[in-house]
Amino acid sequence: MEKTLEFESPRLLADTFCNRQENLDLAELKFGVRIVSRDSWIRFEGDEPKVELAAKFFKTLGEARRQGMRIGQGDFRNMLSRAADGRMKEIAAVFENPLVINLKRKSIVPKNINQKKYLNAIRSTDLVFGIGPAGTGKTYLAVASALKMLQDKKVEKIILTRPAVESGEALGFLPGDLQEKLLPYLRPLYDAMFDMLGAEETGRLMEYQTIEIAPLAYMRGRTLSNAFIILDEAQNTTMEQMMMFLTRLGENSRMVVTGDITQVDLPRHKKSGLKGAIEILPGIEGIEIFSFDGSDVVRHPLVSRIVAAYENSLGV
């Protein structure tokens, strides 16, 4: 069977495969078809079911580009792997009724169906737990959602916190002011903000305390109103710390709690507050507990395979 797709322009077609011949070669291998691309058309040759799947994949990516979504090298390869594994419907669902977070510096779009569900949960629920391995986007998307709500004036400030387990949260011996002491622990959150806003804008918002960094131990006794609060690395909270944090939620505020329950650094006799929360809180209205797994990793494709190997080895 042979099938040809026509695109509106050569640029639009090239964008679907990151303008790399190696990606077309990989698609040939994954789908088991021959692919030829010229100008604004792409042709597929092979067995009918394989040709139809390959054509649907590239058509879906073309529709995503028309919506203004960017497709990076990692995005292409991750989606290609999913399509070849029989998960084409999942990819199509990501691009139906597109969900885009438009910030001043860049636009953020979900890269798989679980990321889309996670973002929808954050939009509609006051308290969301995002649980899963590194590379699934749980922290990055939480920061994007927080910045969008701040930009739209739905909250007045963003509060970022993370337990500093390595120093037992006794940060006084470290050099510098509080922000500098916490920097090593909050680096992933800073990196996300720098990527979305730029260092200058992030610095300005922090200077005016519109974005606040707050060590978890210093939040006791506060009521956090009109704010978007993110607790990262929550697997390293104790049961007492988690309860303290969750009860800080004030009027017109949202909380997102992120962590990986396979990466607990607490002493063995201490139970993770994140593990406790997901045992205690399911079923409570206004709380959503969202779990990612290794297949949701959106970093280099090798990362997903590494996560899967460790999960199998550790029996997670």
N, C-alpha and C positions, 0 to 999 in steps of 0.2 A: 504494500500500500504506500501511497505517496500523498503528502498533505503539505500545503504551503500557506503560511500566514503572511499577510501584508500589514505593515505598520505605517503610521502616519509619516514617519521620517526615518532616515538611517540612524540618526542620533537616538531616537526613542528605542529602536531595536537594539542598538549597541549597548544602551544603558541597562537593558534587561540582563545582560550577561557580563556587565562591567567592562565591556569592550575588550575582552580577553579571549583569544582563541583557545587558550587552555581550558576555559570554562565550558566552551562548546565541546571540546574533546572529552571532558569529564562527563558532560551530559550524555554524549553518545555512549560512553561506557556504562553509565548508570541506567539509562533507559533501554539500551540494546538496540539503538536505531542509528541510522546515518543522518547527519545534520549538515546542511549546506546553507550558508548565509551570504547574501549579496545585497548591497544597497539597503532597501527598506523591506526586504522579504527574507523569510527563513523557511527552509523546506526540510521535511522529515520523511525518511524512507525506512520501511521495515514491516514487521508484523502489525496488523491493524490495532490491537489493544495497546501495544507499545507506542505506536505513532500517535494514537489519540491522547495518551497520557503525556507524552512529551509536548505535544501541541498545546494541550490545556495548561501545562506548567508555564510555558513561555507566554501564552496569552494572558494568564493571571498576572505574571510579572509586568507585562506591558500595561495592564489596567492599573496596577499599583503605581507605576511611573506616571501615568496620566493623572493620578490623584495627587501627585507631588511627592510621593514617597521615594526616598533614596534607597538604592540597593547596593550595599557594599560587598566586597569580596567574601567576607565571612557570612553575610546574609545569604548571598547566592548559594554558597556551598551547604549551609545548614538547611535551607529550604529544598535544595536539590536532593539531599539525603532523605529528607522527610517524604518528598514526593515519590522517590524510588522505593521507599519502604511501605508504600501504600497509604500515605497520609495526605493525599492531595486535597481532600475535603477540608482538612485542618488548615492548610495554607490558604485555600480560597476563603475560609471563614474569617481569617485575619483581615482580609481586604474588603469584605462586605461591610457596608456602613462604617467607613474608615474612622478610626479614632486617632486623632492627631493632637499632640500638645504643642501648640505654637508659642515659642518663647522668642524674645527679641533677637537672640543670637542664632538659634537653630530650632528646627522642628523635631520632635521626638515621636516616633511611631512604634507600636508593638511589633516585635519580630516573629512572634508565634502566638497561637491562640491562647495559651496560658498567660502570656504577658498581657494580652488584650483583656482577658477576664480579670486579671489582677488590677489593671488600671480602672476598669469599670467598678470593681469592688471599692477601690480607694475613693472614687467619685461619689459613691452612693452610701458608704458605710462610715460611721464615726471612728471605729476602731478596727484596723485590719492587721492581721499577722501574716507576714510573708516569709515562708519557711522553705529553705532549700539550699543546694550547694552553691559555691562560688560560680559566678558567670551567668547566672540565670536572670540578672537584671533587677533583682528584688529591691536593692538599695538605690540604684540609679533611677529607676522609675518612680520610687517614692520621693526622691529629691525633685525630679521633674514635676511631679504632681504638686508638691509643696510650692515650687517656684511659680507654677501656673496659677494656683490659688492666690498667692501673694500678688502676682501681676494683675489679676482680675479683682483685687481688693476684697476677696472673700475672707481673708485672714489679715491680721495686722503684722504678724511676725512669724518667723520660722525658728524652731528650737531643735537643735541637733545634740544628741547625747549618745554616749557609748561607754560601757564599763571599761575601766582601765585595770584589768585583772592583773597584768604583769607587775604593777606596783601597788596592788591592793588599794588602789584609789588614793593612796597617800602621795600626792603629787608634789608636795612642798619641796622635796629635795632636788627636783629638776630645775634647771636654769630657766630664766625668763618669766614673763607674765603668764597669767592663766591660759591665754590663747596659745602661747608657745609651748606650755607644758602639755597641753592636750593634743597638739598637732599630730604627733605620731599615731595616736589612737583614732583620730578623726580624719586621717588622710584620705580614705576612700570617699568620704562625704565632701571634703574640699575638692577633690579631683572631679567629682561629678558637677559641682557648682561651677568650677573654673571652665569645664567643657561647655556648659550651657550658657553661662553669663559672661565669662571672661574674668581674669584675675582682678581687673580694675573695678568692675561693677560689683563683684563679690566683696572686695575690700571695702567699698563705699557702704554697702548694706550692712556689713559687720561693724563698721565704725559707728554707724547710727543705731546699732543693736536691733536692726530689723531682722537680721539673721544673728542668732545667739548660739554660742557653744556653751553647753552646760554639763559639767561632769555629773554623772548619775548621782553620786553621793551628795552633791550640793542641791539637789532638787527637792529634798525632803521639806515639807511644810509649805510648798508653793501650790497655788492653784493656777493652772495655765489656761487662760481664756483668750478667745479670738486668735488662736495660734494653730499652726500645723507643727506637730511634734513627731520627730523620728527618733526611735531608739534602735541603734544598729548593734550588731554582734550580741543580740539579746540572750543567746545561749549561755553567755558568761555572767548573767545576773543570777543572784540567789533568789530563792522563793520570796524572801522578805523584800528584796529590792524590787522585784517585779510587781508585787502588790503595791508597794509604795508608789512606783512610777505610774501604774494604771489608774490609781486613785487621784492623780494630779489633774486628770482631764476636767477642764472647765467649760463654761458656756461658749458655744460657737467654735469649738476646737475639733481638730481631727488628730488621730494618732495612727502611726504606722510603726509596727514592731517587726524588725527583720532579724533573721539569724539562721544558723545551720546547726541542728541538734546533733550532728555527727562530729562537731568541732568544739566540744566543751573543754575549756581550760581551767575549770574550777577544781579545787581539791576534791578527791574522790568521795569524801564524806559529805560534800555539799551537793544538794540537788539543784539542777539548773532551773531557774525561774521560768525559762521558756518552755521546757518540758512540762513543768507543772501547770503552766497556763493553758497549754493545749489539751491537758487532761481535764482541767477544771471548768473551762469556759465554753466549750462547744454547746450550741443550742441556745445561748443567750442572745436575745434580739439586739441588734445593733453592733454585733461583733462577727467578723468573718475571719476564719482561719484558712489561709490559702497555701497550698503546698506545691512546690516545684520539685522536679526530679532531674536526673542527669540528662534526660532527653531534651530538657528546656535550656540547656547551656547555649549561649549565643556568642561565646568567644570563639577562638580558633577551634575548628571541628575536632582537633585532637583532644581538647579539654574535655569534651563530652565523653570521649572514649576512656580517658583517664579516670573521670568521676565514676563511670560505670564499672571499671575494673576494681576500683577501691571499694565501691558499694558491694560488689560480689565477694570480694576478699574478706570484708569485715562483716558480711551478713546483714548489711543495713537494709 
